[in-house]
Amino acid sequence: MRKQFSFDHWFSGSRLALALCIGLLHTQASAAQSSDLSRWLNRQLVPQARDLLEQHPRFARRSVAVVNAGEDALGDAVVTVLYSQLAADSGIVLVAQTVEVPSAATTSVDQLPCRHNPSSELQLRVKTMTGRASGDRLTVELVDNLAQDTGQARLWQWTGGLSRAERRRAGEPRAPLPGNGSLESPWAAGDVESAARALSREIACGLRPSIATRLRLDWPQDLPLPALFRDTVNTSRHYLARYREIVIDHQQAADYVMGVELKPFRDDTWQLWLTGSPRIPMRDAVQAVAYFRVRDLQWPTGPGDSPGPLPTGEAGDYLAVEMLGAIQSERGRSRADLQVALRLVNRAEWPIAYSLRLSGGHFNHCVARPGYYRHDRYGLLSGTLAPGASEVRRLVVEGLEHRPYPWFGIPSCAGSSDLDALERYASQGHRVTEYVRWDM
């Protein structure tokens, strides 16, 4: 049952959280006083944002991230307070800005957190502007990342005078974003351990459906890679070998052959790919990718290592997508997973990187018509196809609402309104495509 809090208790707690975060409390005597910005945050922004994310039909139950869109530490402090206040409400789906990785004590693939850390569907972007003639300003912008137009969905704005402590924080640089292996926050040279854990988790989660009792991997050693990437790959192999269901073997009896590929992406950003190709029919290939930011790395250096000129035309024109079928598996009494099998074909002479997105949700009253559909969450399928390659992949959307026979409330049946777009990918691919591009 959802807990109920009194307004006085909530207001006092949120005011204290803000004060502690941005350094407003120095003595007990000043604790009872809050700044204009603090009062605006607690009395206007937080209640209005909570109501919007809980009740508005466009935003309710969609994942949201709170980010600092500016360059100062005051924006970080406001993000921390806003995140903590919204996180206290179970009706708001907040996306953390960190990667969930298994601990060193994890010894079984069944213990792994195989939930991906998805990009948020919505963003609350905090930005501060100081030293203006009309006063200091703080804006909080709600942006729908998946909308066709990239304009703001809602804007809150405060104008006034910052306190001395707030102005000091506004003059400090924002904290650097922690690396998580994404393109926005690549791993750095000192992140070998974290990167290896994240990569090994992705590979193990991909292999888990194919494991009966044991799974053998043929993993080549002593690969010719720069030291940072060689250490990351070796550490990933070490972590995979810790799982009791996975055996690293170099014999022909291995179930999967593992591969490693390092690719320059842009400037000082590199992609490290781990791939697993099945030797047993009807098994799915697996892959994991991480981005690294490394300066002044020259690799490879041999002749013929650089690819030829890029082909002309859009990469999406050369990617064929065929939907082979969809199945739904129930999870408990009120949830279900949707799995869609797709055949992907690269008809070009150049590798194609792709990411396909499928909206999963439920139909109120179990009526499979657009007007009854309610979005729950997205599933993503991404990878790279070699020239002329064809592969069958499974796109999964987890945890959809499925209560066809509820004790109370309206019935709801899990499903997706985007399956038609996948079936007609050639003409409606823009509806399900996150990106399709030539692989660099």
Beta strands, then each sheet from edge to edge (+ up, - down):
strand 1: 63-68
strand 2: 93-94
strand 3: 122-129
strand 4: 136-144
strand 5: 152-160
strand 6: 215-218
strand 7: 246-248
strand 8: 256-266
strand 9: 269-278
strand 10: 286-293
strand 11: 319-331
strand 12: 335-346
strand 13: 352-364
strand 14: 373-385
strand 15: 390-401
strand 16: 412-415
strand 17: 433-438
sheet 1: 2+ 1+ 3+ 4- 5+
sheet 2: 7+ 6+ 8+ 9- 10+
sheet 3: 11+ 12- 15+
sheet 4: 14+ 13- 16+
sheet 5: 14+ 13- 17+
end
